[in-house]
Amino acid sequence: MDRIAKLKEFLQQNPNDNFLEHALALEYIKAGDEEKARNLFETILHRDPSYIGSYYHLAQLLERNGLTSEAISWYEKGMVAAKNANDNHAFNELKMAWEELTL
């Protein structure tokens, strides 16, 4: 069974599991289905804005697709979430990516 199918199976048992949905989104990116990945990342972040890891990957996806202003917005939201969580590592990664787009 491929990874996407396996993750979907796990999600049937644990719907709305952020970790599983995030992993599935990453698999969709690998498979070239960035629209499904984007939808999953956005679902995660609308449901749970404190799930910091998804901000970076969503913004990167948007950036790759030429959606710079949307990417900047998600980097900024992620920086706020990381700061609120005292996650300096995530904050610095998001800030570096944000600076590359804005400076």
Buried (B, 14 or more C-beta within 10 A) or exposed (E): EEEBEBBBEBBEEEEEBBEBBBBBBBBBBEEEBBEBBBBBBBBBBEEBBEBBBBBBBBBBBBBEEEBEEBBBBBBBBBBEBBBEEEBEEBBEBBBEBBEEEEE
